[in-house]
């Protein structure tokens, strides 16, 4: 991981309980949880001026409207950087798996399961279900991952679940898909061997994890050529181009996802943040504003729109979108932490302290809480 004036910390997961089942039928998939589990998971946070860059990319501190004192910034940076480097859990990985079924309880072959965690390296894994609907992934870092399941002719389902690397094995993550899209594409995977396809996906992701982005792109493109209905793979192709800073090619890849699924929120966010990295703040803002108008807009859309506004120096507007992310999930530390930074930026020391205390109350074992604690200590001196 390359660090360039980037604030890094260790994020520890809250006690959660396993056995999860994600179901379609609502704006947010439901997560059914049973049994004891106490995962602990390291995550790299964004910098004080983060812009949700792809994995293994530094986040620049500073810019329009950034008024945090250098001494405070440096103190927080050193404290959290030490905690990240000292974490032994970073080298550990876990395995997850489950089954994909339709409404009648029949297994679905050829469903694509994608796991994403922007703070992990690698940040994305992809699996394909076999003829019995089974799927599995290995190599995930401990932490909270977003799992999305898609299959031709069915509504996609997405939900979050923690992944542990030590102790009790991770419980199954099962998907129940409802029919929703025309089934014309169902035959596209009929002649594809699921095991071979999974092996090709694993090989492509090994290239990506090793930083061999050219080889990864070629491998992913070969998969899409073999199974065109797996348009979601273009997300990873776009991510690889972003790592290479070939932003126009990244945007073209994300557009391929949107051609197949015009409502794919992950692709919309990726387009917005790629434009931000490219320096086209207007395009980034327009893309995310459009995504935010959707009735199903997620907290990530609001948060990333806040990041764009912050990058533009529109601090009050940034605060508005961070607040909307917080309103959607009051237990999410990131937007609360950013609201604290906004207050500090505006010279509101008391307001900053209150937000930092909220971070510690909402997610006491999170990386944001560790940073908030360090900042509180500095502010009270």
N, C-alpha and C positions, 0 to 999 in steps of 0.2 A: 504494500500500500504506500503510495506517495503522499507525503504531507507537505502542504504549502500554506503556511499560516492558517492551518485548519484546526478547529476545535474538535477534539475527539474525546469520547468518554465510553465507559462501559455501562450497558443497560442491563438491568437484572429484571427478569420477568416476575410478575406477581403469581402467587399460588393459583393454579387453575386445575381443572379436573377433566380427564379425558373421555374418550369415545364421542366422536363428533360425527354429525350427519348433516350435510348441507342440502337444503331443499329449495327448489324454485317456487315461485308463486308470490313473491313480494319484492319490494324494491331492494331490500337487503336480505340475503339468505340467512336462514336461522341456523344457529349452532347449538346442538344438543350436547350437553357436557355431563359426564358422570365419572365418579371415582377420584382418588387422590393423586395429585401430581404437583411437584414444585420445581418447574424448570427454571434454570438460570441461564440467561442468554446475553452474550456480548453484542453490542451494536455500536457502530460508528455514527455519531450524530452529525448533523450539518454544522458548519461554522456559524459564528455569530451573524454572518451575512450569507447564509447558505442559499443555494438556488436549486436544490434537488438534483444535483448532477449525477451522471451514471456512476456505478461502482468504480472504485480505484481512481477517482478523480479528485483533486484538491478543490476546496471551496475558498474563494478569496474573501478576506476580511477587509472591510472598508467600502468606500463608495459614497454615492450621494446621500447626504443626510445622516451618515453614520458618525455619532458623536461620542462613543464610548471611550473613556480615558485609556491610553495605551497601557498604563501600569496595571489597571484592572484587567484588561484584555489578556495581557501577558501572564498575569497571575493565574487566571482561570485556565488559560491554555496549558500552562505547565502542570497544574494540578490534574486536569482531566487526561492529559496525554500520558502522564505517568500511570494513572489507573488503567488505561487501555493497554499499554505495553506489558503491564504486570499480569494481565489476565491469562491464566493457563488454559481457559476453555476455548480460546480461539482456534486451537489446532484440532478440536474435536468435531466430529460430524455425526449426524444421525440418519436414520432410515424411516421413511413413512410409506404407507401404502393403503390400499382399500379396494373398493369395488364400485362400479358404475352400473346403475339399473334404471329402467324406465318406470313409468307409473304402474305397470302391471307386475313389477318385480322381476322382469326379464333382464339379463345382462346385456349391456351395450358394448359391442366391439368397435374399436377405432375411435373412442372418445379421446380427446386431448385434455390432459391435466397439466396445468401450468402452475408452478410455485414461484412466488416472487417475494423478495425481501431486499429493498434497495440498500439496506445497511450491511448486508452480508456479501461475502466474496467466496464463490460465485453468487450472484444475486438472483439467478433464474434457473429453474430446472423444468424440464418437460418430459412427460410420460404419455404413453398411449395404452389404452386398455386392450387386453387380449380377448379371445373369443368367449371367455367367461366373465368379462367385464373387470378383470383384475388389473391393477396397476401398482407400481412401486417406484420409489426414488431413493437413492442413497447418496450421501455426501453433503446433506444440508447442514449448515451451521446452526447451532442452537439459537432460538429466537422466535419471534412471532412472524409467521409467513401467511401470505394471502394465496389461497388455492382457488383456481378457476377451472371449471370443467365445461368443455364445449363438445358438442357432437352435431353433425348435420341433421337437420329436422327437429332439433330440440332447443329449448331455451337454455342459454348458458347459466351456470350457477357459480357464485363466488362466495367465499367466507374465509375467516381468519382462524388460525389455530397455532398454538405454540409447538415448537419442536424441541425435544430434549435430546441430549447426546449421552447422558449418563443415567444410570439407575433403571427405573421401570421402562420397558420398551414403549415407544409411541403407540397409542391406540389407533385402530383403523379409522381412516377418513373416507366415508362412503357418500356417494352422490346419488340422488334420485332426480332424474331429469324429466321434465314435462315437455310434451310435444308443443311446438310453437311456431316453427318455421317450416316452409315447404320441404317435403322430404325428397326433392328431386336429386339432391346430392348424396343420398345415402349410399348409392352404389359405388361411389368414387373410391372407397377403401376396401371394397369387396375382394379385390385381387391382391391386396397388400398384406404381406406377412407381418403381423403385429410385432413379433419378436425381432425380426430383422429391422423393422422401422425403429423400434426402441433402441436397438444397438447403434443405429445410425444417429439417433438423437443423442445418445450418450457420448458417442465419438465427437459430434459437433460441439457439445457442451464442454468436453475436455479441452478442445482447441480454444474455446472462448475463455475458460478458466485459466488457461496457461498464457493468455494474452496473445495467442496466435489468431488474430482476428480475420486475416485474409483467408486462412484455412477454414475457420469457423463459418465465414460467410458462404464459401463454396459448398461446404457440407450442408448447411441449412437450406441453401437454394436447391440443392439436389433433392432434399426431402420434399420441399414444396413442389418441385417438378414431378415427383413420383406420386404425391398425394396432394393435389391442388386444394382440396377442401380444408387442409390444415393451414389456412391463411394466417392463423395466429402466430405461426413460426416467424412471420415477417417482423413481429415485434422484436425478436432476438436478433434478426438481421439488422434492423434499425439500430438496436443497442450497440452492435459491433461497429457499425459505421460511426456512431457517436463517439465511441472510444478512439476511433481513428481521426476524429474531428472532420469527417467527411459529411457535413451536416445535410447537404442537399440530397445525398444518397440515402441518408437516414430518414429524411422526411418522405422520400419516395417509397421506402419500405413501409413506413407507418401508413401511408396512404393506401397501400395494397391491403392492409388490414381493414381500413375503413371502407374500401370498396366492397369487401365481403360482409362487413358488419358496420354499418354507418353509425351505430350507437356504442361502439366499443370505447369505453371511457379511458381505458389504459392507453389506447393509441392516441386519443385526443390529448391526454396529459403529456404523453411523450412528444407529440408535435409541439405543444406549447413550450415545454422545457427545452426542446432542441432549438427552437427559435430564440429562446432566452440565451442559451449558450452561444448561438450564432451571432448574437448582438441585435437581433430584430425584436426589440421589446414590444413594438406595436403588434406584430403578428402573434407573439406569445400571449399578449393580453387579449386580443380578439378571440383566439382559439379557446382560451380558458374561460373567458366570459360567456362564450356560446355554450360551453360544457356546463357552466354553473347554472344556466337557465333551465336545464333539464330537471324534471321533477324527481328523477332518480340520482341527481348529482350527489357524489359522496364527499366525505370530509376531506379526502385527498385533493379533490378539485379545488375546494375552498382554500385549503392550506397552500397549495402551489400557486393559486392566484394571489394570495398574500405575498408569496415570495417574489412574484413578478412586480407587484406594486412596491415592495420594499426595494427591489433593484432599481426601480424608477425614481426612488426618493420620495414616493408618495406615502409617507409614513401613516397618516390617518386612514387612507384607503387600505393599506396593508393591515392595519389593526382591525378594520371592519371585517375583512375576509378571515383573518385568524380567529376573530370572535365567532364567525359563522361555523368554522370548523369545531370550535369549542362547544358551541351550542348543540352541534350534532353528536359530539362525544365528549362529555365533560370530564372523562377519565383519561383523556389523551393529553400527555404532557407537552408535546411539541408546540402546539399553538399557544398554550398557556405560557411556555417559556419565551416564545417570540413576542407575546404581548408584554411580558416583563421587559424585554429588550427595547420594545417600542417606548414604553414608559421611561426607561432609563435614557433612551435617546433624546426624549423630550425634556429631560431634566427632572422628571418626577420620581425622585428616589423612593418616597413612601409607596407610590403606586407600584414601582418595580418590586419592592419588598413583598407587597401583598401578592403579586402574581407568582413570585418565586415560592412563597409559602403555599400557594394553591397547587403548584407543581408538586411539591413534596407531599401534600395531602392527597392529591389525586393518584399519583404514581410514586409512592415512597421508595420503591426499590428500582426505579428507572434511572437511566442515564441522565435524563433531564433533571431529575431530582438531585443527582450528584452534582451537576453543574449549578443548579439553583442553590444548593447548600453552600457551595464554594463562593458564589456571588453574594449570598446573604452575609456570609462572614466578612467579605471585603466591604460591603456597603455599611456594615455596622461598626466598622473601625473608625 
